[in-house]
């Protein structure tokens, strides 16, 4: 049986934050089904971050790749400054600190 996304986030929190800092990401928040408590065993993990000035898409891709490997499931990493206006308010309202 696969660990729940919430359990993974709790168990791996320090490592997630370390990887985020390594790649210039701060203010790591969870949103989507995990934040709403609606996640299933196969749910992906949606993380919202704030990227430091001067960081590139390559930093985001490296973070995404390493988090997916660490957590053993699909992870989406979204920069809070690049949220589409249609979903921005919803994502920001449901986002919870890691």
C-alpha positions as CSV (number, residue, x, y, z in Angstrom):
1,X,0.0,0.0,0.0
2,X,1.4,3.4,-1.0
3,X,1.7,6.1,1.7
4,X,-0.8,8.9,1.5
5,X,0.5,12.2,0.0
6,X,0.0,13.9,3.4
7,X,2.0,11.3,5.1
8,X,4.8,11.6,2.6
9,X,4.8,15.4,2.9
10,X,5.1,15.1,6.7
11,X,7.8,12.4,6.6
12,X,9.9,14.1,3.9
13,X,9.2,17.8,4.9
14,X,12.8,18.7,5.8
15,X,14.2,17.1,2.7
16,X,11.6,18.8,0.5
17,X,12.5,22.2,2.0
18,X,16.2,21.5,1.6
19,X,15.8,20.7,-2.1
20,X,13.6,23.7,-2.6
21,X,16.2,26.0,-1.0
22,X,18.9,24.4,-3.1
23,X,17.0,25.4,-6.3
24,X,16.0,28.9,-5.2
25,X,12.4,28.1,-4.1
26,X,10.9,29.4,-0.9
27,X,7.5,29.6,0.7
28,X,6.6,26.0,-0.3
29,X,2.9,25.4,-0.1
30,X,0.7,22.5,-1.0
31,X,-2.5,23.0,-2.9
32,X,-5.0,20.9,-4.9
33,X,-6.6,17.7,-3.7
34,X,-4.0,17.1,-1.0
35,X,-4.6,20.6,0.6
36,X,-8.4,20.0,0.4
37,X,-8.1,16.6,2.0
38,X,-9.5,14.9,-1.1
39,X,-6.4,13.1,-2.3
40,X,-6.4,9.4,-3.2
41,X,-3.6,6.9,-3.2
42,X,-2.8,7.8,-6.8
43,X,-3.1,11.6,-6.5
44,X,-0.3,13.8,-7.5
45,X,1.2,16.4,-5.2
46,X,0.8,20.0,-6.2
47,X,3.3,22.4,-4.7
48,X,3.3,26.2,-5.0
49,X,6.6,27.9,-4.5
50,X,8.1,31.4,-4.8
51,X,11.3,31.4,-6.9
52,X,14.1,33.7,-6.1
53,X,15.0,36.4,-8.6
54,X,17.5,35.3,-11.1
55,X,16.4,31.7,-11.1
56,X,15.5,30.0,-14.3
57,X,13.1,27.4,-15.6
58,X,15.9,24.9,-15.4
59,X,15.9,25.4,-11.6
60,X,12.2,24.6,-11.5
61,X,12.7,21.5,-13.7
62,X,15.5,20.2,-11.5
63,X,13.4,20.8,-8.4
64,X,10.4,19.0,-10.0
65,X,12.6,16.1,-11.0
66,X,14.2,15.7,-7.6
67,X,11.0,16.0,-5.7
68,X,9.3,13.4,-7.9
69,X,12.2,11.0,-7.2
70,X,12.2,11.8,-3.4
71,X,8.4,11.3,-3.1
72,X,8.0,8.4,-5.6
73,X,5.0,10.0,-7.2
74,X,4.0,12.7,-9.7
75,X,4.7,16.1,-8.4
76,X,3.7,19.4,-10.0
77,X,5.7,22.5,-9.0
78,X,4.2,25.9,-9.8
79,X,5.8,29.3,-9.3
80,X,3.3,31.6,-7.6
81,X,4.2,34.5,-9.9
82,X,3.3,32.5,-13.0
83,X,-0.2,31.4,-11.9
84,X,-2.8,31.9,-14.6
85,X,-5.3,34.6,-13.6
86,X,-8.2,32.2,-14.0
87,X,-7.0,29.9,-11.2
88,X,-4.8,32.3,-9.2
89,X,-7.3,33.2,-6.5
90,X,-8.5,29.6,-6.0
91,X,-4.9,28.2,-5.7
92,X,-3.8,31.0,-3.3
93,X,-6.9,30.5,-1.1
94,X,-6.4,26.7,-0.8
95,X,-2.6,26.7,-0.5
96,X,-1.3,25.5,2.8
97,X,2.3,25.9,4.1
98,X,4.2,22.7,3.9
